[in-house]
Amino acid sequence: MPSAVFSSRHSPSAVRRKLLPYRADGRRSLPATERQQMESGRYEGECALQIIEKQRLSDIVADRIRRHIVDNNLQPGDRLPTEHDFADSLGVSRLAVREATRALGFIGVVDASPRRGLTVGTVDFQQMTPYLQFHPAIRNASPIQLIDTRIILETGGLPLVMQKMKDEPQVTATLFQAAEDFANAKELSAIIQMDIAFHRCLLEASGLSPLVAFGDLLTAFFQRFREGIRKAEWKAGIQTHFQILEALQQGQLSTACSLLRDHIESHRHRIESGANRVAASHRSGETS
């Protein structure tokens, strides 16, 4: 865990110098143009990507805190300036800073504790995912598009997984243990969780943390598909998990990709079958 002690680069005084330009009286605060835009309900960020209408002051502060973390390459556990330091540097109230840190804390960007104060956190995708369903790119995506996305994501990492299994025996052992845990699950809720764990383990074995993060984002959207699967249908999944790992272990990449693709495609077949049943029901109702 990185040290919680400020370095000279991250000390409160250094933060004040970095965050904002000086005002005419020697103090630092939000530039006048930004204050005017904020008071009129409009604010334009430094990146000038877009003008955000009616942006709250706490949103502006949250953006400054995020940029401070990125600009200083801070890592989880690194200490941040106090609410008082941020308020003084930005020329805003502590209430605005507190609202900003609470919002950032909700998704894990910032951690706050009475003893350590504010530190850089780790983003919690499980906390974020239910709200990402409102993003147009996800909300307007059909189940079929989500299935295709997952196929590309998971099969794309298999070449790296196969190499890791060859080079690191522990990776192979971990993957087979995940498949075994799934096979031994009895209750439907446990089966679902073990299935999620197996597929996450596959992504982790690739060694690509962004791939794992994207996989986490898709997990919640597949929860409803998994919950609609009967226990009997999970038995085929047990066999497929082991077949995928055995193919990778034997260097048969194309076979492993085909098995994984067909495994995920089962959701597509289930959706299409359900749609056909609904359509047939409507037709029979119209003719009766």
C-alpha positions, 0 to 999 in steps of 0.5 A: 500500500502506498505511503499515506504521508504527503510527499513535497509534490503532494503537500497541501501547499503544493496542491494549492499552487497546482490547482488554480491560478492566483487572483489579483489579491494573491489568493487562489480561487476559481477564475472569474470566467468560470464563476460567471459561467457557474453563477449563470448555470453554465460551466465549461471545463478546461478540456473544452469538450462541451458546455455542461448546463446548470452544473452544480458547484460540487460537480465542478469540485469533483472534477477538480479532485479527479484531475488532481488524482490523475495529474499527480499519478496518485494510486489507491491509498495515496493521501489527498489534501483535506476538505479544508485544503481543497476548499481553500485552494478552490475558493469554495465552501467545505460543504461543496467539497464534502458533497463532491467527495461523497459523490466520488466516494460512492463509486470508490474514487475517494475513501474517507476515514476519521483517522486518515482523512481523504485517500485515493480509493479503488473504483467499485464497478459493482456499485457503479454498474446498476447506474451505468444501465442508464447510459445511452450506449448500454440502455439502448443496446439490445441483449444480442449486442451485449452478447456479441460484446461479451463474446469479443471481450472474452474470446479476445483474451484467450491467446494470453490466457493460453500463454499464461497457462503454459508459463505459469502452472499456478494460473492453470491450477487457479482456473481449474479450481474455479471450474471445480467450484462451479461444478460443486455448487448446489443452490442456484444463487451459488451456481450463478456466483461461481459461473461469474467467478469462473469467467472473471478468472478467465479474464484475470488470467489474461493479465490485462486489468482493463479487460477485467474491468470491462468484464465487470461492467458487463456482469450485471447486465448478464445477471438477468440472463443467468437467473433465467437459466434452469438448474438442468441447463447449468450442467452443460456449462459445467462440462464446457468450462472444463473443455475450454480449459483442457483445450487451452492447456493442449494449445488448441486455441481455435477449439477453446474460442469456439467452445467459449463462443458457443457457451456465451451464445446459449444466451442468444438461443434462449432469448430467441426461443423466448421471443418465438414463444411470445410471438406464437402466443400472440398469434394463437390469441389473435386466431382464437 
